[in-house]
Amino acid sequence: MNFYQSQLKLKPYPRGFHLITETILKNISEIKVIKIGMLQVFIKHTSASLTINENADPTVRSDFESHFNKMIPENMPYYKHDYEGKDDMPAHLKNSVLGSSVQIPITNGRLNMGIWQGIYLCEHRNYGGSRSIVITAFGE
């Protein structure tokens, strides 16, 4: 079994849900030599997250943002952690709900995802800045 790993720093994205599948693939070309394996994508932050969902209709991503803002609102009177702004504690909670990593099967040198699936960067801060990602591919 072979292991490949790269790290990348994403450009700053505005708050919301953003497709980053192509950016990920451009940063780990070794996927092409793996016949059967896995890709793991990990974000090194606690106020942004990763998920997999629809890659075709952009309204899905805006609906995600609207729903998560209602589900985990800002300015709750019981939040104690507010040193970095009103969006900080909700961002940590959203990260815990969605997660810091995704895993995708690799088959014959390609990600084995559904035709309508893509990797999302979920930016939960108003000014999150650049985000660091670790990409690991392994297999035979």
C-alpha positions as CSV (number, residue, x, y, z in Angstrom):
1,M,0.0,0.0,0.0
2,N,1.2,3.5,-0.8
3,F,0.5,6.7,1.0
4,Y,0.6,10.2,-0.4
5,Q,0.0,13.5,1.4
6,S,-0.1,17.1,0.6
7,Q,-1.1,20.3,2.4
8,L,-2.6,23.4,0.9
9,K,-3.8,26.7,2.0
10,L,-7.1,27.7,0.5
11,K,-7.8,31.3,-0.5
12,P,-10.1,33.1,1.9
13,Y,-13.7,32.3,1.1
14,P,-16.7,34.3,2.3
15,R,-19.0,32.8,4.8
16,G,-21.0,30.0,3.3
17,F,-20.7,26.6,1.6
18,H,-18.2,26.4,-1.3
19,L,-17.3,23.6,-3.7
20,I,-13.6,22.7,-3.5
21,T,-13.4,19.3,-5.2
22,E,-11.3,20.5,-8.1
23,T,-8.9,22.4,-5.8
24,I,-8.4,19.2,-3.8
25,L,-7.8,17.1,-6.9
26,K,-5.2,19.6,-8.3
27,N,-3.2,19.2,-5.1
28,I,-2.9,15.4,-5.0
29,S,-2.2,14.1,-8.5
30,E,-1.0,10.8,-7.1
31,I,-4.7,9.7,-6.9
32,K,-4.3,8.7,-10.6
33,V,-1.9,5.8,-9.7
34,I,-4.2,4.3,-7.1
35,K,-6.5,1.4,-8.3
36,I,-8.3,1.0,-5.0
37,G,-7.9,3.2,-2.0
38,M,-9.2,6.1,0.0
39,L,-8.8,9.9,0.0
40,Q,-9.1,11.7,3.3
41,V,-9.4,15.5,3.4
42,F,-8.9,17.2,6.8
43,I,-9.3,20.9,7.7
44,K,-7.0,22.2,10.5
45,H,-9.5,24.6,12.0
46,T,-12.4,24.6,14.5
47,S,-14.6,27.3,12.9
48,A,-14.9,25.8,9.4
49,S,-15.8,22.3,8.3
50,L,-16.0,19.9,5.4
51,T,-18.9,17.9,4.0
52,I,-20.0,16.2,0.8
53,N,-23.2,17.1,-0.9
54,E,-24.7,18.2,-4.2
55,N,-22.4,19.8,-6.7
56,A,-24.8,21.0,-9.4
57,D,-27.4,23.4,-8.1
58,P,-25.9,26.3,-6.1
59,T,-29.1,27.0,-4.3
60,V,-28.4,23.8,-2.2
61,R,-25.3,25.6,-0.8
62,S,-27.2,28.8,0.0
63,D,-30.0,26.7,1.6
64,F,-27.3,25.0,3.7
65,E,-26.1,28.4,5.0
66,S,-29.7,29.5,5.7
67,H,-30.6,26.3,7.6
68,F,-27.4,26.1,9.7
69,N,-27.8,29.8,10.7
70,K,-31.3,29.0,12.0
71,M,-30.3,25.7,13.5
72,I,-27.3,27.2,15.3
73,P,-27.9,31.0,15.7
74,E,-25.6,33.8,16.8
75,N,-26.0,35.9,19.9
76,M,-27.5,33.2,22.2
77,P,-27.4,34.6,25.7
78,Y,-25.9,31.3,27.1
79,Y,-22.8,31.5,24.9
80,K,-19.8,32.4,27.0
81,H,-17.1,32.0,24.3
82,D,-17.5,35.3,22.4
83,Y,-14.0,36.8,22.5
84,E,-13.6,36.6,18.7
85,G,-17.1,37.8,17.8
86,K,-20.7,36.8,17.6
87,D,-20.0,34.3,14.8
88,D,-17.3,32.4,16.7
89,M,-19.1,30.1,19.0
90,P,-21.7,29.2,16.4
91,A,-18.9,28.4,14.0
92,H,-17.4,25.9,16.5
93,L,-20.8,24.2,17.0
94,K,-21.3,24.0,13.2
95,N,-17.8,22.4,12.9
96,S,-18.8,19.8,15.4
97,V,-22.0,19.0,13.6
98,L,-20.5,18.7,10.2
99,G,-17.0,17.5,11.0
100,S,-13.4,18.3,10.1
101,S,-12.8,15.6,7.5
102,V,-14.3,13.6,4.7
103,Q,-13.3,10.2,3.3
104,I,-13.9,9.2,-0.3
105,P,-13.1,5.9,-2.1
106,I,-10.6,5.9,-4.9
107,T,-11.3,3.5,-7.8
108,N,-9.1,3.2,-10.8
109,G,-7.4,6.6,-10.2
110,R,-10.6,8.6,-9.7
111,L,-12.8,9.6,-6.8
112,N,-15.7,7.2,-6.6
113,M,-18.4,9.7,-5.8
114,G,-21.9,10.1,-7.1
115,I,-22.2,12.2,-10.2
116,W,-23.9,15.0,-8.2
117,Q,-21.5,14.9,-5.2
118,G,-18.8,17.4,-4.4
119,I,-16.6,18.3,-1.5
120,Y,-17.7,21.5,0.3
121,L,-15.7,23.9,2.4
122,C,-18.1,25.1,5.0
123,E,-16.9,28.6,6.1
124,H,-18.7,29.5,9.3
125,R,-17.0,32.8,10.1
126,N,-17.7,36.2,8.6
127,Y,-13.9,36.7,8.1
128,G,-12.4,33.2,8.4
129,G,-9.4,33.9,6.3
130,S,-7.2,31.3,4.6
131,R,-7.9,27.7,5.6
132,S,-5.3,24.9,5.8
133,I,-6.2,21.5,4.4
134,V,-4.3,18.2,4.7
135,I,-5.0,15.7,1.9
136,T,-4.0,12.1,2.3
137,A,-4.5,9.4,-0.4
138,F,-3.6,5.8,0.2
139,G,-4.2,2.5,-1.6
140,E,-2.7,0.1,-4.1
